[in-house]
Amino acid sequence: MTSRHWDVLIVGAGLSGIGAAYRIGSAAPDRDYAIFEARGAIGGTWDLFRYPGVRSDSDMHTLGYPFRPWTRRESIADGASIREYIRDTAAEHGIDRHIRFHHRVVAAAWSSAHARWTVEVEVGPERRTETHTCSFLYLCSGYYDYDHGHVVDFPGQDRFRGRIVHPQHWPADLSYRGERVVVVGSGATAVTLVPSMAEDAAHVTMLQRSPSYIASRPDVDPLAERLRAHLPDRLAYRLVRGKNILTGTLVYRLCRRWPRRAARVLRDGVAGQLPDSVPLDPHFAPRYDPWDQRLCLVPNGDLFRALRDGRASVVTDGLASFTEHGVRLASGAELAADVVVTATGLEMLAFGGIDLTVDGEAVDPGRQVVYKGVMFSGVPNLAWSLGYTNASWTLRSDLTARYVRRVLDHMRRHGHTTCLPRPRGAGARRSERPILDLSSGYVMRAADRLPKQGARRPWRLHQNYLVELPAMRLSRVDDGSLLFSRTASAPDRSATTAPTR
């Protein structure tokens, strides 16, 4: 059944989707848009992940929206607080009225003749099919597979008498009080789980094949505290946000410029917080350079405090197999466990798994060249919200939303119905690396399925907010690489049915 036509259809009601709706709706209140959310709640990642201790690993002054100050005291916030912040933002600006829950977009087909997307949607638990059309499709569903995390098929799992859980699908009925817990992994999820679970468990062991770089910082920003006492919230927020952007950019550039010095500083910072029973090497001495993989954040040193208190320990070894009462290591030793948490990572999914076609031709995400980190070569009227890997997600997703608004406004002013990125020249040639410049396992596993970036702007991502800010906010929209045109056959909105809630 065909439901109706939209000027803009946003996919996903998470951090990116709500921010995109604000930018698009506030700029043109008469612009008809909807948000299709596959799940039944606002929040995206922050509603999906419910494992113990889930929190941000970016400060909330940059992870929060620039148009709505984060006013809570904690700069490093727990998942529930972030989820509430996103929901409150949607309600405050009337964005929640545009959301259609349990609307899973499964396919979208572009017609150049009609200058519109025809979108196939599965609705409700029964997954009945609806067909909508839109003039512009905006994908704000991130790049993680919400249905499936990365699962390693360790031998002997059927023999284990305890419980095995994956953080992405945390069971509400799991009780680990007084239990022996093994957390498999060393990334951001693992270093979050260990100190949180150690508060109730008999003991928690972090079992890692190789260590990650970890940095400790306070969860309360002292400067934000001082500024809030003397300045209006919005001004204090902007000042702290600017300070954190500059500091984060500088630290990242220093790490990339002098990786050996940066590695030494990070290791020394960890060494000063470890008990004598936990040696720095091999447990906290990574073999890669800082920011080859994302840096793990530990607020207030909670992981190290759990190690010092004896409530947690770390083992660097391989997991060979499960046994009846725990896990056997590659070294032959055995760790006893009642609960094993496989924090083995996430799976990436370009375009939210939506099957895209352009005039009948399938769009292969792995063969696309990214334009300004927003649009894709040969794919008209489509944007993808992508955050930074070396800074907070929202810094870039908000840049993207503002740029998309500029494109839409330009099209409206000049009567265009189509915008199409077209690679030209050597700068648009696809490089061998994917759109994300990290060596993390989840990125490398998906390298062939992710879009690529070119050699020079606007086909290259710089992972630098200060560089991209003027390029996204001030550069010409019609720069010669983004082509605009008008199609005579425009959507007839008068023939569509009224929206339903």
C-alpha positions as CSV (number, residue, x, y, z in Angstrom):
1,M,0.0,0.0,0.0
2,T,1.2,3.5,-0.8
3,S,1.0,5.8,2.2
4,R,2.2,9.3,1.2
5,H,5.0,11.5,-0.1
6,W,7.5,13.4,2.1
7,D,9.9,16.2,1.2
8,V,12.5,14.6,3.5
9,L,12.5,11.1,5.0
10,I,14.9,10.6,7.9
11,V,15.8,7.0,8.8
12,G,16.6,6.6,12.5
13,A,15.5,8.4,15.7
14,G,18.8,8.3,17.5
15,L,21.3,11.1,18.3
16,S,21.8,11.8,14.6
17,G,18.2,11.6,13.5
18,I,16.9,14.0,16.1
19,G,19.7,16.5,15.4
20,A,19.0,16.2,11.6
21,A,15.3,16.8,12.2
22,Y,16.0,19.9,14.2
23,R,18.3,21.4,11.6
24,I,15.9,20.6,8.7
25,G,12.7,21.5,10.5
26,S,13.8,24.7,12.1
27,A,15.2,26.0,8.8
28,A,11.9,25.5,6.9
29,P,8.9,24.8,9.1
30,D,6.8,24.1,6.0
31,R,9.2,21.3,4.9
32,D,7.3,18.1,5.3
33,Y,9.5,15.5,6.9
34,A,9.1,12.2,8.8
35,I,11.5,10.0,10.9
36,F,11.1,6.3,10.4
37,E,12.4,4.4,13.4
38,A,12.7,0.6,13.2
39,R,12.5,0.2,17.0
40,G,9.9,1.4,19.4
41,A,11.8,4.2,21.2
42,I,13.9,7.3,20.7
43,G,17.6,7.1,21.4
44,G,19.2,4.7,18.8
45,T,22.4,3.3,20.2
46,W,21.7,4.8,23.6
47,D,18.4,3.0,23.8
48,L,19.7,-0.3,22.4
49,F,22.7,-0.8,24.7
50,R,21.7,-1.6,28.3
51,Y,24.7,-3.4,29.6
52,P,26.0,-2.4,33.1
53,G,27.8,0.9,33.2
54,V,27.1,1.9,29.6
55,R,28.2,5.5,29.2
56,S,29.7,8.0,26.7
57,D,33.4,7.9,25.9
58,S,33.1,11.5,24.6
59,D,32.4,14.5,26.8
60,M,28.8,15.6,26.7
61,H,29.7,19.2,25.8
62,T,30.7,17.9,22.3
63,L,28.5,14.8,22.2
64,G,25.5,17.0,23.1
65,Y,23.7,19.2,20.5
66,P,25.1,22.7,20.0
67,F,21.6,24.0,20.0
68,R,20.6,22.5,23.3
69,P,23.2,22.8,26.2
70,W,24.0,19.8,28.3
71,T,23.3,21.1,31.8
72,R,24.0,18.1,34.0
73,R,27.1,18.2,36.2
74,E,28.7,15.0,34.7
75,S,30.6,15.6,31.5
76,I,31.0,11.8,31.0
77,A,27.4,10.6,31.2
78,D,25.7,7.3,31.7
79,G,23.5,5.8,29.0
80,A,20.2,6.5,30.7
81,S,21.0,10.2,31.0
82,I,22.0,10.5,27.4
83,R,18.8,8.6,26.3
84,E,16.7,11.1,28.4
85,Y,18.6,14.0,26.9
86,I,17.8,12.9,23.3
87,R,14.1,12.3,24.2
88,D,13.8,15.6,25.9
89,T,15.3,17.4,22.9
90,A,12.8,15.7,20.6
91,A,9.9,16.7,22.8
92,E,11.1,20.2,23.4
93,H,11.2,21.0,19.7
94,G,8.2,19.0,18.6
95,I,10.3,16.5,16.7
96,D,8.7,13.5,18.5
97,R,5.4,14.3,16.6
98,H,7.2,13.4,13.3
99,I,8.4,10.0,14.4
100,R,6.8,6.8,13.2
101,F,8.0,3.9,15.4
102,H,8.3,0.3,14.3
103,H,8.9,1.5,10.7
104,R,11.8,-0.5,9.3
105,V,13.1,0.8,5.9
106,V,14.2,-2.2,3.9
107,A,14.6,-0.9,0.4
108,A,14.6,2.4,-1.5
109,A,14.5,2.9,-5.3
110,W,15.4,6.1,-7.0
111,S,13.7,7.2,-10.2
112,S,15.4,9.9,-12.2
113,A,12.3,10.3,-14.4
114,H,10.2,11.3,-11.3
115,A,13.1,12.7,-9.1
116,R,12.0,10.8,-6.0
117,W,12.7,7.7,-3.9
118,T,10.2,5.0,-3.5
119,V,10.7,3.5,-0.1
120,E,9.6,0.1,1.1
121,V,8.9,-0.1,4.8
122,E,8.0,-3.0,7.2
123,V,5.5,-1.7,9.8
124,G,4.7,-3.1,13.2
125,P,5.4,-6.5,14.7
126,E,3.6,-8.2,11.9
127,R,5.9,-6.4,9.4
128,R,3.2,-5.4,7.0
129,T,4.5,-3.6,3.9
130,E,4.0,0.1,3.2
131,T,5.4,2.1,0.3
132,H,6.3,5.8,0.8
133,T,7.9,8.2,-1.5
134,C,10.3,11.1,-0.7
135,S,12.2,13.8,-2.5
136,F,15.3,13.4,-0.3
137,L,16.4,10.4,1.8
138,Y,18.5,11.0,4.9
139,L,20.1,7.9,6.5
140,C,20.8,8.6,10.2
141,S,20.9,5.0,11.4
142,G,24.7,4.9,12.0
143,Y,26.9,2.1,10.8
144,Y,26.3,-0.6,13.4
145,D,24.2,-3.7,12.9
146,Y,21.5,-3.2,15.6
147,D,20.3,-6.8,15.2
148,H,23.6,-8.7,15.5
149,G,26.8,-8.0,17.3
150,H,30.1,-9.6,16.4
151,V,30.0,-13.2,17.8
152,V,33.0,-15.5,17.9
153,D,32.1,-19.2,17.8
154,F,34.5,-20.3,20.6
155,P,34.8,-24.1,20.8
156,G,33.0,-25.9,23.6
157,Q,30.3,-23.3,24.4
158,D,27.7,-26.0,24.6
159,R,29.6,-27.6,27.5
160,F,29.7,-24.5,29.6
161,R,27.3,-24.7,32.6
162,G,27.1,-21.0,33.2
163,R,25.7,-18.2,31.1
164,I,27.1,-16.6,28.0
165,V,25.9,-13.1,27.1
166,H,26.8,-10.5,24.5
167,P,26.7,-6.8,25.6
168,Q,24.6,-5.7,22.6
169,H,21.7,-7.9,23.8
170,W,21.9,-7.7,27.5
171,P,19.3,-10.0,29.2
172,A,17.1,-8.1,31.7
173,D,17.0,-11.2,34.0
174,L,20.7,-11.7,34.3
175,S,21.9,-11.7,38.0
176,Y,25.6,-11.8,38.6
177,R,25.7,-10.8,42.3
178,G,28.3,-13.0,44.0
179,E,29.2,-14.7,40.7
180,R,32.5,-15.1,39.0
181,V,32.5,-13.1,35.8
182,V,34.9,-13.3,32.8
183,V,34.7,-10.4,30.3
184,V,36.3,-11.3,27.0
185,G,37.6,-8.2,25.3
186,S,39.7,-5.1,25.8
187,G,37.9,-2.3,24.0
188,A,35.6,0.4,25.3
189,T,32.8,-2.0,26.2
190,A,35.0,-4.2,28.2
191,V,36.7,-1.5,30.2
192,T,33.2,-0.1,31.0
193,L,31.7,-3.5,32.0
194,V,34.6,-4.6,34.3
195,P,34.4,-1.9,37.0
196,S,30.6,-1.7,36.9
197,M,30.1,-5.5,37.3
198,A,32.8,-5.7,39.9
199,E,30.6,-3.7,42.3
200,D,28.3,-6.7,42.7
201,A,30.2,-9.8,41.3
202,A,32.4,-12.0,43.4
203,H,35.2,-11.2,41.0
204,V,35.6,-10.0,37.4
205,T,38.4,-10.9,35.1
206,M,39.1,-9.0,31.9
207,L,40.4,-11.6,29.4
208,Q,42.1,-9.8,26.5
209,R,44.0,-11.2,23.6
210,S,45.8,-7.8,23.2
211,P,45.6,-4.6,25.2
212,S,44.2,-1.2,24.2
213,Y,45.3,2.3,25.0
214,I,43.4,3.7,28.0
215,A,43.2,7.2,29.3
216,S,41.7,8.3,32.6
217,R,39.8,11.6,33.1
218,P,37.4,13.1,35.6
219,D,33.7,12.7,34.8
220,V,33.1,16.3,35.9
221,D,34.8,19.2,33.9
222,P,36.3,21.6,36.5
223,L,36.1,24.5,34.0
224,A,32.5,23.8,33.3
225,E,31.7,23.9,37.0
226,R,33.4,27.3,37.4
227,L,31.8,28.9,34.3
228,R,28.3,27.7,35.2
229,A,28.6,29.4,38.5
230,H,29.1,32.8,36.8
231,L,27.7,32.6,33.3
232,P,24.4,31.7,31.6
233,D,24.2,28.0,30.8
234,R,24.3,28.5,27.0
235,L,27.4,30.7,27.1
236,A,29.2,28.4,29.5
237,Y,28.3,25.4,27.3
238,R,29.7,27.1,24.2
239,L,32.9,28.0,25.9
240,V,33.5,24.5,27.3
241,R,32.5,23.0,24.0
242,G,35.1,25.1,22.2
243,K,37.8,24.3,24.7
244,N,37.1,20.6,24.4
245,I,37.1,20.7,20.6
246,L,40.5,22.5,20.5
247,T,42.0,20.2,23.2
248,G,40.7,17.0,21.5
249,T,42.0,18.1,18.1
250,L,45.4,19.0,19.5
251,V,45.8,15.8,21.4
252,Y,44.9,13.7,18.4
253,R,47.3,15.6,16.1
254,L,50.1,15.2,18.7
255,C,49.5,11.5,18.9
256,R,49.6,11.1,15.2
257,R,52.7,13.3,14.8
258,W,54.7,11.8,17.6
259,P,53.2,8.3,18.3
260,R,56.1,7.0,20.3
261,R,56.1,9.9,22.7
262,A,52.3,9.8,23.0
263,A,52.4,6.0,23.7
264,R,54.9,6.6,26.4
265,V,52.7,9.3,28.0
266,L,49.6,7.1,27.9
267,R,51.5,4.1,29.3
268,D,53.0,6.2,32.1
269,G,49.5,7.5,33.0
270,V,48.3,3.9,33.3
271,A,51.3,2.7,35.2
272,G,50.8,5.3,37.9
273,Q,47.3,3.8,38.7
274,L,48.1,0.1,38.6
275,P,48.7,-2.0,41.7
276,D,52.0,-3.7,42.0
277,S,50.3,-7.1,41.2
278,V,49.4,-5.9,37.7
279,P,52.4,-5.3,35.4
280,L,52.1,-2.7,32.7
281,D,53.5,-5.1,30.1
282,P,51.8,-7.1,28.7
283,H,48.5,-6.0,30.2
284,F,48.5,-2.3,29.2
285,A,51.2,-2.0,26.6
286,P,49.6,-2.1,23.1
287,R,51.6,-3.0,20.1
288,Y,50.0,-0.4,17.8
289,D,50.3,3.4,17.7
290,P,47.8,5.6,19.6
291,W,44.7,6.3,17.6
292,D,45.3,3.5,15.1
293,Q,42.4,2.3,17.2
294,R,40.0,4.4,19.2
295,L,41.3,5.4,22.6
296,C,39.4,3.9,25.6
297,L,38.2,6.3,28.2
298,V,38.1,5.4,31.9
299,P,36.2,8.1,34.0
300,N,37.7,8.7,37.4
301,G,40.1,5.8,36.9
302,D,37.3,3.3,37.9
303,L,38.9,0.4,36.1
304,F,42.2,0.9,37.9
305,R,40.4,1.3,41.2
306,A,38.7,-2.0,40.7
307,L,42.1,-3.6,40.0
308,R,43.7,-2.0,43.1
309,D,40.8,-3.2,45.3
310,G,41.2,-6.7,44.1
311,R,37.6,-6.9,42.8
312,A,38.9,-7.2,39.2
313,S,41.9,-8.6,37.5
314,V,43.3,-8.7,33.9
315,V,44.6,-11.7,32.0
316,T,46.3,-11.3,28.6
317,D,46.0,-14.6,26.7
318,G,43.9,-16.2,24.0
319,L,40.6,-18.0,24.7
320,A,41.1,-21.6,23.4
321,S,37.8,-23.1,24.4
322,F,35.0,-23.2,27.0
323,T,35.0,-25.8,29.7
324,E,32.2,-26.9,32.0
325,H,33.2,-24.4,34.6
326,G,34.9,-21.6,32.7
327,V,37.3,-21.0,29.9
328,R,40.5,-22.6,28.9
329,L,43.3,-20.3,27.7
330,A,45.8,-20.7,24.9
331,S,48.5,-21.1,27.6
332,G,46.6,-24.1,29.0
333,A,45.4,-22.4,32.2
334,E,41.7,-22.3,33.1
335,L,39.6,-19.4,34.4
336,A,36.6,-20.3,36.5
337,A,33.4,-18.5,35.6
338,D,29.7,-18.5,36.2
339,V,29.0,-15.8,33.6
340,V,31.1,-15.1,30.5
341,V,30.5,-11.8,28.7
342,T,31.7,-11.8,25.1
343,A,32.6,-8.2,24.5
344,T,34.0,-9.2,21.1
345,G,32.9,-6.2,19.2
346,L,30.2,-5.0,16.8
347,E,29.3,-5.6,13.2
348,M,29.2,-2.7,10.7
349,L,26.3,-2.2,8.3
350,A,26.5,0.5,5.7
351,F,23.3,2.4,4.9
352,G,21.4,0.5,7.7
353,G,21.2,-2.6,5.5
354,I,18.8,-0.9,3.2
355,D,18.8,-2.2,-0.4
356,L,19.3,0.9,-2.6
357,T,18.8,1.1,-6.3
358,V,19.2,4.0,-8.8
359,D,17.1,3.6,-11.9
360,G,17.1,-0.1,-11.5
361,E,20.8,-0.5,-10.8
362,A,21.8,-1.8,-7.3
363,V,24.0,0.4,-5.2
364,D,27.0,-1.4,-3.8
365,P,28.2,0.6,-0.7
366,G,31.7,-0.8,-1.0
367,R,32.1,0.7,-4.5
368,Q,30.9,4.2,-3.6
369,V,33.2,7.2,-3.2
370,V,32.1,9.5,-0.4
371,Y,31.5,13.2,-1.1
372,K,32.2,15.5,1.9
373,G,31.5,12.5,4.1
374,V,27.8,13.0,3.4
375,M,26.7,11.9,-0.1
376,F,27.9,9.3,-2.6
377,S,29.0,9.2,-6.2
378,G,26.2,8.5,-8.6
379,V,23.5,8.4,-5.9
380,P,21.1,11.3,-6.1
381,N,19.3,13.0,-3.2
382,L,20.7,10.9,-0.5
383,A,22.8,11.7,2.6
384,W,24.4,9.5,5.2
385,S,25.1,10.8,8.7
386,L,28.6,9.8,9.8
387,G,30.3,10.8,13.0
388,Y,34.0,11.2,13.8
389,T,36.1,8.3,15.0
390,N,38.7,10.5,16.8
391,A,36.2,12.9,18.5
392,S,32.5,12.9,19.4
393,W,30.0,11.6,17.0
394,T,27.8,14.6,17.1
395,L,30.5,17.1,16.1
396,R,30.4,15.7,12.6
397,S,26.7,14.5,12.5
398,D,25.7,18.1,13.2
399,L,28.0,19.4,10.5
400,T,26.4,16.9,8.1
401,A,22.8,18.1,9.1
402,R,23.7,21.7,8.5
403,Y,25.2,20.9,5.2
404,V,22.2,18.9,4.1
405,R,20.0,21.8,5.1
406,R,22.1,24.1,2.9
407,V,21.7,21.7,0.0
408,L,17.9,21.5,0.5
409,D,17.6,25.3,0.7
410,H,19.7,25.7,-2.4
411,M,17.5,23.3,-4.3
412,R,14.3,25.1,-3.1
413,R,15.6,28.6,-4.1
414,H,16.6,27.5,-7.5
415,G,13.8,25.1,-8.3
416,H,16.1,22.1,-8.5
417,T,14.7,18.6,-7.9
418,T,17.9,16.6,-8.1
419,C,21.4,16.9,-6.6
420,L,24.0,14.3,-7.7
421,P,27.7,14.0,-6.6
422,R,29.9,13.2,-9.6
423,P,33.5,12.3,-9.2
424,R,35.9,13.9,-11.6
425,G,39.7,14.2,-11.8
426,A,42.4,12.5,-9.9
427,G,41.1,13.8,-6.5
428,A,38.0,11.6,-6.7
429,R,39.9,8.3,-7.4
430,R,39.0,5.8,-4.8
431,S,41.7,4.9,-2.4
432,E,42.3,1.5,-0.9
433,R,41.2,2.4,2.6
434,P,37.6,2.6,3.7
435,I,35.8,5.6,4.9
436,L,36.9,5.0,8.5
437,D,40.6,5.4,9.1
438,L,41.0,2.9,11.9
439,S,42.7,-0.5,12.2
440,S,40.1,-1.8,14.7
441,G,38.7,-5.3,14.1
442,Y,35.2,-4.1,13.4
443,V,36.4,-1.7,10.8
444,M,38.8,-4.2,9.1
445,R,36.1,-6.9,9.0
446,A,33.8,-4.5,7.1
447,A,36.4,-2.8,4.9
448,D,35.1,-4.3,1.6
449,R,31.5,-3.3,2.5
450,L,32.2,0.3,3.4
451,P,32.4,3.3,1.0
452,K,35.8,4.6,0.1
453,Q,37.3,8.0,0.2
454,G,39.3,9.8,-2.6
455,A,42.7,11.5,-2.6
456,R,41.6,15.1,-2.2
457,R,38.7,17.2,-1.0
458,P,35.7,17.1,-1.4
459,W,36.2,13.4,-1.7
460,R,38.4,12.9,1.3
461,L,37.6,12.9,5.0
462,H,40.0,14.8,7.3
463,Q,38.7,13.6,10.7
464,N,39.3,17.2,11.8
465,Y,36.4,19.4,12.9
466,L,38.4,22.6,12.6
467,V,39.3,21.8,9.0
468,E,35.8,20.6,8.0
469,L,33.8,23.4,9.7
470,P,34.5,26.1,7.1
471,A,34.3,23.5,4.2
472,M,30.8,22.4,5.3
473,R,29.5,25.7,6.5
474,L,31.0,28.3,4.1
475,S,32.0,26.6,0.8
476,R,29.8,26.9,-2.3
477,V,27.1,24.3,-2.5
478,D,27.3,24.2,-6.3
479,D,31.0,23.5,-6.4
480,G,31.1,21.6,-9.7
481,S,31.2,18.2,-8.0
482,L,27.6,18.4,-6.8
483,L,25.4,18.7,-9.9
484,F,21.9,20.2,-9.7
485,S,19.1,19.7,-12.2
486,R,15.3,19.9,-12.5
487,T,13.0,17.1,-13.6
488,A,9.8,18.0,-15.2
489,S,7.8,15.2,-13.6
490,A,7.7,16.3,-9.9
491,P,5.9,14.4,-7.1
492,D,2.2,15.2,-6.9
493,R,1.7,15.7,-3.1
494,S,-2.0,16.5,-3.5
495,A,-2.7,12.9,-4.5
496,T,-1.2,11.4,-1.3
497,T,-3.2,10.4,1.8
498,A,-3.0,12.2,5.1
499,P,-0.4,11.1,7.6
500,T,-1.4,8.6,10.3
501,R,0.1,8.4,13.7
